Amino acid sequence: MRLNEVTYTDAVPVEGYGPGFFRIGGQVIEGPALVLPSGAQPWGGYDDLDAVLAVADQLDVLFVGTGGEIAHIPAPMREAIEAAGIGIETMNSPSACRTYNVLLSEGRRIGAALLPV
């Protein structure tokens, strides 16, 4: 699916996604992806929190896309993110991509951790 083009500041938008990939800021990432103020990168999944915690002072909310269907995230992940002072919102990945882009266009301090659909 291709998302509508929106003009952003320095942050990178999610431009599209499909089975097993995300297109973020002109870059295709196969598999899970992490989108932070510093850019997009592959993500190791629920246990890979170092990059998120390293930029905790730059984030207010992290959107977690759980793939094609909404699912609960592991409690240790939620606890670590919240302990760092970051709000966490869980939704399916298509919804997380859209919500991330909308709030990004508003200049919000957000990130996204996305599992592919």
ChimeraX attribute file (.defattr): number of C-alpha atoms within 10 A of each C-alpha:
attribute: neighborCount
match mode: 1-to-1
recipient: residues
	/A:1	10
	/A:2	10
	/A:3	15
	/A:4	10
	/A:5	11
	/A:6	11
	/A:7	10
	/A:8	13
	/A:9	10
	/A:10	11
	/A:11	20
	/A:12	20
	/A:13	26
	/A:14	24
	/A:15	21
	/A:16	20
	/A:17	21
	/A:18	13
	/A:19	12
	/A:20	13
	/A:21	18
	/A:22	28
	/A:23	19
	/A:24	21
	/A:25	15
	/A:26	13
	/A:27	13
	/A:28	17
	/A:29	19
	/A:30	17
	/A:31	17
	/A:32	22
	/A:33	24
	/A:34	26
	/A:35	26
	/A:36	21
	/A:37	16
	/A:38	13
	/A:39	14
	/A:40	25
	/A:41	18
	/A:42	16
	/A:43	20
	/A:44	14
	/A:45	16
	/A:46	18
	/A:47	10
	/A:48	13
	/A:49	16
	/A:50	8
	/A:51	14
	/A:52	23
	/A:53	17
	/A:54	10
	/A:55	15
	/A:56	18
	/A:57	12
	/A:58	16
	/A:59	19
	/A:60	14
	/A:61	20
	/A:62	25
	/A:63	24
	/A:64	27
	/A:65	27
	/A:66	25
	/A:67	20
	/A:68	15
	/A:69	12
	/A:70	15
	/A:71	13
	/A:72	10
	/A:73	15
	/A:74	10
	/A:75	9
	/A:76	11
	/A:77	16
	/A:78	17
	/A:79	11
	/A:80	14
	/A:81	18
	/A:82	15
	/A:83	12
	/A:84	15
	/A:85	14
	/A:86	22
	/A:87	15
	/A:88	18
	/A:89	14
	/A:90	19
	/A:91	21
	/A:92	20
	/A:93	24
	/A:94	24
	/A:95	19
	/A:96	24
	/A:97	25
	/A:98	17
	/A:99	15
	/A:100	23
	/A:101	26
	/A:102	14
	/A:103	13
	/A:104	22
	/A:105	15
	/A:106	11
	/A:107	13
	/A:108	14
	/A:109	16
	/A:110	22
	/A:111	31
	/A:112	27
	/A:113	28
	/A:114	28
	/A:115	24
	/A:116	21
	/A:117	19
